[in-house]
């Protein structure tokens, strides 16, 4: 499993979450919401340090990660995050 994201997405997260070099961003599974790969669940994001990270990627000094406990949601597929120009927000794609 990999986390893949465009530079535009990274810039959006940096601005939206007030991220600076050395920060960590976790993608985690939450109950309900949109962009669901598994019915009834969706992805959330939070600025926090990893505890037992399974997958991580460093982009522009920021580390984005998924913890071991949340890997079931992806079914061994990649998390691809693209930027939707129409709604001006990132969108999650299971690749």
DSSP file (Angstrom, degrees, kcal/mol; ACC not computed):
  #  RESIDUE AA STRUCTURE BP1 BP2  ACC     N-H-->O    O-->H-N    N-H-->O    O-->H-N    TCO  KAPPA ALPHA  PHI   PSI    X-CA   Y-CA   Z-CA
    1    1 A X              0   0    0      0, 0.0     2,-0.3     0, 0.0    77,-0.2   0.000 360.0 360.0 360.0 139.6    0.0    0.0    0.0
    2    2 A X        -     0   0    0     53,-0.1    77,-2.9     2,-0.0     2,-0.6  -0.927 360.0-131.7-132.3 157.8    1.2    3.5   -0.9
    3    3 A X  E     -a   79   0A   0     -2,-0.3     2,-0.4    75,-0.2    77,-0.2  -0.966  29.2-176.0-107.1 122.0    0.0    7.0   -0.3
    4    4 A X  E     +a   80   0A   0     75,-3.1    77,-3.1    -2,-0.6     2,-0.3  -0.977   8.9 162.5-122.5 130.1    0.1    9.0   -3.6
    5    5 A X  E     -a   81   0A   0     -2,-0.4    77,-0.2    75,-0.2     2,-0.1  -0.998  33.2-116.9-148.0 149.2   -0.7   12.7   -3.8
    6    6 A X     >  -     0   0    0     75,-1.2     4,-1.9    -2,-0.3     3,-0.2  -0.361  31.4-112.1 -79.3 162.2   -0.2   15.6   -6.2
    7    7 A X  H  > S+     0   0    0      1,-0.2     4,-2.4     2,-0.2     5,-0.2   0.856 118.5  58.5 -60.5 -35.5    1.8   18.7   -5.3
    8    8 A X  H  > S+     0   0    0      1,-0.2     4,-2.1     2,-0.2    -1,-0.2   0.891 105.3  49.3 -62.2 -40.6   -1.4   20.7   -5.4
    9    9 A X  H  > S+     0   0    0      2,-0.2     4,-2.6     1,-0.2     5,-0.2   0.918 109.5  51.4 -64.4 -44.2   -3.0   18.5   -2.7
   10   10 A X  H  X S+     0   0    0     -4,-1.9     4,-2.5     1,-0.2    -2,-0.2   0.930 110.6  48.5 -60.1 -45.6    0.1   18.9   -0.5
   11   11 A X  H  X S+     0   0    0     -4,-2.4     4,-2.2     2,-0.2    -1,-0.2   0.893 110.1  52.2 -61.2 -40.7   -0.1   22.7   -0.9
   12   12 A X  H  X S+     0   0    0     -4,-2.1     4,-3.2     2,-0.2     5,-0.2   0.933 111.3  46.2 -62.0 -46.6   -3.8   22.6    0.0
   13   13 A X  H  X S+     0   0    0     -4,-2.6     4,-2.6     1,-0.2     6,-0.4   0.911 110.5  53.8 -62.9 -41.8   -3.2   20.6    3.2
   14   14 A X  H  <>S+     0   0    0     -4,-2.5     5,-1.8    -5,-0.2     4,-0.4   0.913 116.4  38.1 -59.3 -42.8   -0.3   22.8    4.2
   15   15 A X  H ><5S+     0   0    0     -4,-2.2     3,-0.6     3,-0.2    -2,-0.2   0.939 118.6  46.7 -73.7 -47.8   -2.5   25.9    3.9
   16   16 A X  H 3<5S+     0   0    0     -4,-3.2    -2,-0.2     1,-0.2    -3,-0.2   0.856 123.2  33.4 -66.0 -37.4   -5.7   24.4    5.3
   17   17 A X  T 3<5S-     0   0    0     -4,-2.6    -1,-0.2    -5,-0.2    -2,-0.2   0.343 105.8-121.3-100.8   4.9   -4.1   22.7    8.3
   18   18 A X  T < 5 -     0   0    0     -3,-0.6    -3,-0.2    -4,-0.4     2,-0.2   0.930  48.6-178.4  53.3  49.6   -1.4   25.4    8.8
   19   19 A X      < -     0   0    0     -5,-1.8     2,-0.3    -6,-0.4    -1,-0.2  -0.511  13.3-171.8 -82.7 146.4    1.3   22.8    8.4
   20   20 A X    >   -     0   0    0     -2,-0.2     3,-2.1    41,-0.1    41,-0.0  -0.883  43.2 -65.8-129.3 165.5    5.0   23.5    8.7
   21   21 A X  T 3  S+     0   0    0     -2,-0.3    41,-0.2     1,-0.3    40,-0.1  -0.213 121.8  29.1 -53.0 133.3    8.1   21.4    8.0
   22   22 A X  T 3  S+     0   0    0     39,-3.5    -1,-0.3     1,-0.3    40,-0.2   0.280  89.9 129.9  97.7  -8.8    8.3   18.4   10.4
   23   23 A X    <   -     0   0    0     -3,-2.1    40,-2.5    38,-0.2     2,-0.4  -0.345  47.2-141.0 -75.7 160.7    4.5   18.1   10.9
   24   24 A X  E     -c   63   0B   0     38,-0.2    24,-0.5    -3,-0.1     2,-0.4  -0.946   9.3-163.4-121.8 143.0    2.6   14.8   10.6
   25   25 A X  E     -cD  64  47B   0     38,-2.7    40,-2.6    -2,-0.4     2,-0.4  -0.990   9.7-154.0-129.0 124.1   -0.8   14.2    9.1
   26   26 A X  E     -cD  65  46B   0     20,-3.4    20,-1.8    -2,-0.4     2,-0.6  -0.809   5.7-153.8 -99.3 134.6   -2.7   11.0    9.8
   27   27 A X  E     +cD  66  45B   0     38,-2.7    40,-0.5    -2,-0.4     2,-0.3  -0.943  30.5 174.2 -99.1 123.5   -5.4    9.6    7.5
   28   28 A X  E     - D   0  44B   0     16,-2.3    16,-3.3    -2,-0.6     2,-0.4  -0.899  33.7-106.2-134.0 159.7   -7.7    7.5    9.6
   29   29 A X  E     + D   0  43B   0     -2,-0.3     2,-0.3    14,-0.2    14,-0.2  -0.684  38.5 179.1 -86.5 133.8  -11.0    5.6    9.3
   30   30 A X  E     - D   0  42B   0     12,-2.9    12,-2.4    -2,-0.4     2,-0.3  -0.937  33.6-101.1-132.2 157.8  -14.1    7.1   10.8
   31   31 A X  E    S- D   0  41B   0     -2,-0.3    10,-0.3    10,-0.2     9,-0.1  -0.620  86.2  -6.3 -79.1 132.0  -17.7    6.1   10.9
   32   32 A X  S    S+     0   0    0      8,-3.4    -2,-0.2    -2,-0.3     2,-0.1  -0.269  81.5 103.6  82.0-170.3  -20.0    7.8    8.4
   33   33 A X        -     0   0    0      8,-0.1     7,-0.2     9,-0.1     2,-0.2  -0.404  66.1 -65.0  92.9-167.7  -19.1   10.6    6.0
   34   34 A X  S    S+     0   0    0      9,-0.2     9,-0.5     1,-0.2     0, 0.0  -0.488  96.5  54.7-114.5-178.2  -18.3   10.7    2.3
   35   35 A X  S    S-     0   0    0      1,-0.2     2,-0.4    -2,-0.2     8,-0.3   0.904  75.3-177.0  57.9  45.3  -15.6    9.4   -0.1
   36   36 A X        +     0   0    0     -3,-0.2    -1,-0.2     1,-0.2     6,-0.2  -0.592  34.1 175.0 -84.7 130.0  -16.3    5.9    1.2
   37   37 A X  S    S+     0   0    0     -2,-0.4     2,-0.4     1,-0.3    -1,-0.2   0.664  86.7  39.0 -92.6 -26.9  -14.3    2.8    0.0
   38   38 A X  S >  S-     0   0    0      3,-0.3     3,-2.2     0, 0.0    -1,-0.3  -0.994 104.4-103.9-126.1 124.9  -16.3    0.7    2.6
   39   39 A X  T 3  S+     0   0    0     -2,-0.4     3,-0.1     1,-0.3    -2,-0.0  -0.166 104.9  18.3 -52.4 131.3  -19.9    1.4    3.1
   40   40 A X  T 3  S+     0   0    0      1,-0.3    -8,-3.4    -7,-0.2     2,-0.3   0.355 114.1  79.6  91.1  -5.3  -20.6    3.3    6.3
   41   41 A X  E <   +D   31   0B   0     -3,-2.2    -3,-0.3   -10,-0.3     2,-0.3  -0.888  49.7 176.4-131.0 160.8  -17.0    4.6    6.8
   42   42 A X  E     -D   30   0B   0    -12,-2.4   -12,-2.9    -2,-0.3     2,-0.4  -0.924  34.7 -88.0-151.2 176.3  -14.9    7.3    5.4
   43   43 A X  E     -D   29   0B   0     -9,-0.5     2,-0.3    -8,-0.3   -14,-0.2  -0.751  35.2-171.7 -94.9 138.0  -11.4    8.9    5.7
   44   44 A X  E     -D   28   0B   0    -16,-3.3   -16,-2.3    -2,-0.4     2,-0.4  -0.784  10.8-143.5-114.9 166.2  -10.7   11.6    8.2
   45   45 A X  E     +D   27   0B   0     -2,-0.3     2,-0.3   -18,-0.2   -18,-0.2  -0.975  19.1 172.5-130.8 148.1   -7.5   13.6    8.6
   46   46 A X  E     -D   26   0B   0    -20,-1.8   -20,-3.4    -2,-0.4     2,-1.0  -0.992  35.9-120.1-152.6 146.9   -5.8   14.9   11.7
   47   47 A X  E     +D   25   0B   0     -2,-0.3     2,-0.3   -22,-0.2   -22,-0.2  -0.798  63.9 123.0 -88.8 103.9   -2.5   16.6   12.6
   48   48 A X        -     0   0    0     -2,-1.0     2,-0.2   -24,-0.5    -2,-0.1  -0.982  62.2 -94.7-158.0 162.1   -0.8   14.1   15.0
   49   49 A X        -     0   0    0     -2,-0.3     2,-0.1     1,-0.1   -26,-0.0  -0.562  46.0-106.6 -82.1 145.7    2.3   12.1   15.5
   50   50 A X        +     0   0    0     -2,-0.2    -1,-0.1     1,-0.1   -24,-0.0  -0.379  31.6 178.4 -70.6 149.5    2.4    8.4   14.4
   51   51 A X  S    S-     0   0    0     -2,-0.1    -1,-0.1     0, 0.0     2,-0.1   0.712  84.1  -0.7-111.1 -54.6    2.3    5.6   16.9
   52   52 A X  S    S-     0   0    0      0, 0.0    16,-2.7     0, 0.0    17,-0.2  -0.584  82.1-170.9-136.2  71.6    2.4    2.5   14.8
   53   53 A X  E     -E   67   0B   0     14,-0.2    14,-0.3     1,-0.2     3,-0.1  -0.416  15.6-178.3 -72.4 137.7    2.4    3.7   11.2
   54   54 A X  E    S+     0   0B   0     12,-3.1     2,-0.4     1,-0.4    13,-0.2   0.819  73.3  19.1 -96.0 -46.1    2.0    1.2    8.4
   55   55 A X  E     +E   66   0B   0     11,-1.7    11,-2.5   -53,-0.1    -1,-0.4  -0.990  69.7 166.0-132.4 134.1    2.3    3.4    5.4
   56   56 A X  E     -E   65   0B   0     -2,-0.4     2,-0.3     9,-0.2     9,-0.2  -0.993  14.7-170.4-147.3 156.7    3.9    6.9    5.2
   57   57 A X  E     -E   64   0B   0      7,-2.5     7,-3.0    -2,-0.3     2,-0.5  -0.990  16.4-142.1-144.7 138.4    5.1    9.3    2.6
   58   58 A X  E     +E   63   0B   0     -2,-0.3     2,-0.4     5,-0.2     5,-0.2  -0.900  22.9 175.4-104.3 126.2    7.1   12.6    3.1
   59   59 A X  E >   -E   62   0B   0      3,-3.0     3,-2.2    -2,-0.5    -2,-0.0  -0.986  67.8 -20.4-133.1 121.7    6.1   15.5    0.8
   60   60 A X  T 3  S-     0   0    0     -2,-0.4     3,-0.1     1,-0.3    -1,-0.1   0.841 128.0 -48.9  52.8  39.1    7.6   19.0    1.1
   61   61 A X  T 3  S+     0   0    0      1,-0.2   -39,-3.5   -40,-0.1     2,-0.4   0.423 117.7 108.9  84.8  -1.2    8.7   18.3    4.7
   62   62 A X  E <   - E   0  59B   0     -3,-2.2    -3,-3.0   -41,-0.2     2,-0.6  -0.910  59.5-144.3-109.9 135.3    5.4   17.0    5.8
   63   63 A X  E     -cE  24  58B   0    -40,-2.5   -38,-2.7    -2,-0.4     2,-0.4  -0.891  12.4-166.7-102.3 121.4    4.9   13.3    6.7
   64   64 A X  E     +cE  25  57B   0     -7,-3.0    -7,-2.5    -2,-0.6     2,-0.3  -0.877  20.6 170.3-103.5 135.9    1.5   11.8    5.7
   65   65 A X  E     -cE  26  56B   0    -40,-2.6   -38,-2.7    -2,-0.4     2,-0.4  -0.949  34.3-144.4-148.9 163.7    0.7    8.4    7.2
   66   66 A X  E     -cE  27  55B   0    -11,-2.5   -12,-3.1    -2,-0.3   -11,-1.7  -0.998  29.6-130.2-127.1 130.9   -1.8    5.6    7.9
   67   67 A X  E >   - E   0  53B   0    -40,-0.5     3,-1.6    -2,-0.4     4,-0.3  -0.402  24.6-109.5 -78.8 158.3   -1.7    3.6   11.1
   68   68 A X  G >  S+     0   0    0    -16,-2.7     3,-1.5     1,-0.3     4,-0.3   0.873 115.6  61.0 -51.4 -42.9   -1.7   -0.2   11.3
   69   69 A X  G 3  S+     0   0    0      1,-0.3    -1,-0.3   -17,-0.2     3,-0.3   0.677 104.1  49.6 -63.9 -17.9   -5.2   -0.2   12.7
   70   70 A X  G X  S+     0   0    0     -3,-1.6     3,-1.0     1,-0.2     4,-0.3   0.380  79.6  94.4-104.0   3.6   -6.6    1.5    9.7
   71   71 A X  G X>>S+     0   0    0     -3,-1.5     3,-1.5    -4,-0.3     4,-0.7   0.777  70.5  72.3 -69.5 -25.1   -5.2   -0.6    6.9
   72   72 A X  G >45S+     0   0    0     -4,-0.3     3,-0.7     1,-0.3    -1,-0.2   0.822  88.2  65.2 -56.9 -31.2   -8.3   -2.9    6.6
   73   73 A X  G <45S+     0   0    0     -3,-1.0    -1,-0.3     1,-0.2    -2,-0.2   0.766 101.7  47.2 -64.7 -27.0  -10.1    0.0    5.0
   74   74 A X  G X45S-     0   0    0     -3,-1.5     3,-1.4    -4,-0.3    -1,-0.2   0.579  91.5-142.3 -95.4 -11.3   -7.9    0.0    1.9
   75   75 A X  T <<5S-     0   0    0     -3,-0.7    -3,-0.1    -4,-0.7     3,-0.1   0.891  72.7 -54.3  48.9  46.6   -7.9   -3.8    1.2
   76   76 A X  T 3 <S+     0   0    0     -5,-0.6    -1,-0.3     1,-0.2     2,-0.2   0.734 111.3 124.8  61.3  26.4   -4.2   -3.7    0.2
   77   77 A X    <   -     0   0    0     -3,-1.4    -1,-0.2   -76,-0.1     2,-0.1  -0.710  64.4 -99.0-107.7 165.0   -4.8   -0.9   -2.4
   78   78 A X        -     0   0    0     -2,-0.2    17,-2.3   -77,-0.2     2,-0.7  -0.457  24.0-128.2 -79.3 153.5   -3.1    2.5   -2.6
   79   79 A X  E     -aB   3  94A   0    -77,-2.9   -75,-3.1    15,-0.2     2,-0.5  -0.931  28.1-171.4 -99.0 116.1   -4.6    5.7   -1.3
   80   80 A X  E     -aB   4  93A   0     13,-3.2    13,-3.0    -2,-0.7     2,-0.5  -0.941   3.9-165.3-110.8 126.9   -4.5    8.2   -4.2
   81   81 A X  E     +aB   5  92A   0    -77,-3.1   -75,-1.2    -2,-0.5     2,-0.2  -0.957  12.2 175.4-117.3 120.0   -5.4   11.8   -3.3
   82   82 A X  E     - B   0  91A   0      9,-2.3     9,-2.9    -2,-0.5     2,-0.6  -0.709  31.3-112.2-116.1 167.6   -6.1   14.2   -6.1
   83   83 A X  E     - B   0  90A   0      7,-0.2     2,-0.8    -2,-0.2     7,-0.2  -0.910  19.4-148.2-107.0 123.9   -7.3   17.8   -6.2
   84   84 A X  E  >> - B   0  89A   0      5,-2.9     4,-1.5    -2,-0.6     5,-1.2  -0.805   6.6-165.5 -91.5 109.2  -10.8   18.5   -7.5
   85   85 A X  T  45S+     0   0    0     -2,-0.8    -1,-0.2     1,-0.2     5,-0.0   0.811  84.0  60.4 -64.3 -31.4  -10.7   21.9   -9.2
   86   86 A X  T  45S+     0   0    0      1,-0.2    -1,-0.2    -3,-0.1    -2,-0.0   0.920 120.6  23.1 -65.6 -45.2  -14.5   22.2   -9.3
   87   87 A X  T  45S-     0   0    0      2,-0.2    -1,-0.2    -3,-0.2    -2,-0.2   0.483 101.8-130.4 -99.6  -4.2  -14.9   21.9   -5.5
   88   88 A X  T  <5S+     0   0    0     -4,-1.5     2,-0.3     1,-0.2    -3,-0.2   0.891  70.2 104.3  55.8  46.2  -11.4   23.2   -4.7
   89   89 A X  E   <S-B   84   0A   0     -5,-1.2    -5,-2.9    -7,-0.0    -1,-0.2  -0.972  76.7 -93.3-146.6 158.4  -10.7   20.3   -2.3
   90   90 A X  E     -B   83   0A   0     -2,-0.3     2,-0.4    -7,-0.2    -7,-0.2  -0.417  36.0-155.9 -67.5 150.5   -8.8   17.0   -2.2
   91   91 A X  E     -B   82   0A   0     -9,-2.9    -9,-2.3    -2,-0.1     2,-0.4  -0.990  11.6-129.7-129.1 142.2  -10.6   13.9   -3.2
   92   92 A X  E     -B   81   0A   0     -2,-0.4     2,-0.4   -11,-0.2   -11,-0.2  -0.748  24.0-177.1 -93.9 134.7   -9.7   10.3   -2.1
   93   93 A X  E     -B   80   0A   0    -13,-3.0   -13,-3.2    -2,-0.4     2,-0.7  -0.997  22.8-137.8-130.3 133.4   -9.4    7.6   -4.6
   94   94 A X  E      B   79   0A   0     -2,-0.4   -15,-0.2   -15,-0.2    -2,-0.0  -0.836 360.0 360.0 -91.4 115.5   -8.7    3.9   -3.9
   95   95 A X              0   0    0    -17,-2.3   -16,-0.2    -2,-0.7    -1,-0.1   0.412 360.0 360.0-113.6 360.0   -6.2    2.8   -6.5
